[in-house]
Amino acid sequence: MPLPLKATVITGLFVGVVSMQGCSSYDPVPVSQCSKVVEHVSEILGKMAPSYSEMMKSCKASTDKKRGCAMAAITTGDISQCR
């Protein structure tokens, strides 16, 4: 069953955030900390957050630098600026 448009956009946003380059000013976060990254991003996105399993899969596929960038975000705007 396809995701509703809103969920698809939010999923794309999260995947984009964890796959973007340029987070060089943030401390790297190892894959072993993905549960913390997912929890943090879920708190920021609230009801717009993709499922835990989708976010965990994206997190594990990302680099330490990209996970650090996501962890440094405070607002949804910060997440979108994290490149």
C-alpha positions as CSV (number, residue, x, y, z in Angstrom):
1,M,0.0,0.0,0.0
2,P,1.6,3.3,-1.0
3,L,2.3,5.9,1.6
4,P,0.1,9.1,1.6
5,L,1.8,12.1,-0.1
6,K,2.6,13.8,3.2
7,A,4.3,10.6,4.6
8,T,6.2,10.2,1.3
9,V,7.5,13.8,1.4
10,I,8.6,13.4,5.1
11,T,10.3,10.1,4.3
12,G,12.1,11.8,1.5
13,L,13.1,14.6,3.7
14,F,14.6,12.3,6.3
15,V,16.4,10.1,3.7
16,G,17.7,13.3,2.1
17,V,19.0,14.6,5.4
18,V,20.9,11.5,6.3
19,S,22.3,11.2,2.8
20,M,23.4,14.8,2.3
21,Q,27.0,15.9,2.2
22,G,28.6,18.9,3.9
23,C,28.0,18.2,7.6
24,S,31.7,18.8,8.3
25,S,31.2,21.0,11.4
26,Y,29.5,18.2,13.4
27,D,30.9,15.4,15.4
28,P,30.6,12.0,13.6
29,V,28.1,9.6,15.0
30,P,28.7,5.8,14.6
31,V,26.1,3.4,13.3
32,S,25.9,1.9,16.7
33,Q,24.1,5.2,17.8
34,C,21.3,4.9,15.1
35,S,18.7,4.4,17.7
36,K,19.6,7.7,19.3
37,V,19.6,9.4,15.9
38,V,16.2,8.0,15.0
39,E,14.8,9.0,18.3
40,H,16.2,12.6,18.0
41,V,14.9,13.1,14.4
42,S,11.5,11.5,15.4
43,E,11.2,14.1,18.2
44,I,11.9,16.9,15.8
45,L,9.5,15.7,13.1
46,G,6.8,14.6,15.5
47,K,3.7,13.2,13.7
48,M,5.4,13.8,10.3
49,A,8.2,11.3,11.1
50,P,8.4,8.1,8.9
51,S,8.2,4.7,10.6
52,Y,11.0,3.7,13.0
53,S,12.0,0.9,10.7
54,E,12.3,3.2,7.7
55,M,14.3,5.7,9.6
56,M,16.6,3.0,11.1
57,K,17.3,1.6,7.7
58,S,18.2,5.0,6.4
59,C,20.4,5.8,9.4
60,K,22.3,2.5,9.0
61,A,22.9,3.3,5.3
62,S,24.3,6.7,6.1
63,T,27.9,7.8,7.1
64,D,29.0,8.8,10.5
65,K,29.3,12.4,9.4
66,K,25.7,12.4,8.0
67,R,24.4,10.9,11.2
68,G,26.2,13.6,13.2
69,C,24.6,16.3,11.1
70,A,21.2,14.9,11.8
71,M,21.9,14.8,15.5
72,A,22.9,18.4,15.6
73,A,19.6,19.5,14.2
74,I,17.1,21.2,16.5
75,T,14.2,22.1,14.2
76,T,12.8,20.8,11.0
77,G,14.4,23.8,9.4
78,D,17.8,22.7,10.7
79,I,17.2,19.3,9.3
80,S,16.5,20.7,5.9
81,Q,19.6,22.9,6.1
82,C,21.8,20.0,7.0
83,R,23.9,19.5,3.8
